Each structure stands twice: as structure tokens, then as C-alpha cells.
């Protein structure tokens, strides 16, 4: 297995990835957070169900 990169950008991305996994795996995380109106419009315009 190759060693992981050690640069600052990699460390930052790794940290954000780990935080995201921790938040997504928490059953107390709310899933029904409303979107910003502009984001909701963009998703509707691009055929996503909002």
C-alpha cells in the first residue's frame, strides 16, 4: 500500500472528509434542513426533486 500524501491540501481535505463522515453517521443529524431559495430553484431547474 502506498503511503498517504502529507501536504497541507491533503491534510485539509482528509480532516473535512472525516468531519463529514462523523456528521453523516450521527443519528441526531437533521435530514430535513431547508435549502436556500436559490439552491432550491437551481435543483428544480435541473430536474432534481426538491
C-alpha positions in Angstrom: 0.0 0.0 0.0 1.3 3.4 -0.9 1.9 6.0 1.9 -0.7 8.8 2.0 0.4 12.3 0.9 1.4 14.7 3.6 0.8 18.1 2.0 -1.4 20.8 3.6 -4.2 20.4 1.0 -4.4 16.7 1.6 -4.5 17.1 5.3 -7.3 19.7 5.0 -9.3 17.5 2.7 -8.8 14.5 5.0 -10.0 16.5 8.0 -13.1 17.7 6.2 -13.8 14.2 5.0 -13.6 12.8 8.5 -15.8 15.5 9.9 -18.4 14.8 7.2 -18.4 11.1 7.9 -18.9 11.9 11.6 -21.8 14.2 10.9 -23.4 11.9 8.4 -23.2 8.9 10.7 -24.8 10.7 13.6 -28.5 9.7 14.0 -29.1 13.1 15.6 -28.2 14.9 12.4 -31.4 16.5 11.0 -32.1 15.5 7.4 -34.9 17.9 6.7 -32.9 21.1 6.7 -34.5 23.6 4.2 -32.5 24.7 1.2 -31.7 28.3 0.4 -34.3 29.5 -2.1 -31.7 30.0 -4.8 -30.4 26.5 -4.3 -33.9 25.0 -4.4 -34.6 26.8 -7.6 -31.4 25.6 -9.2 -32.2 22.0 -8.2 -35.7 22.3 -9.6 -34.4 23.8 -12.9 -32.0 20.9 -13.2 -34.7 18.2 -12.7 -33.9 17.3 -9.1 -36.8 16.5 -6.8 -36.8 19.2 -4.0 
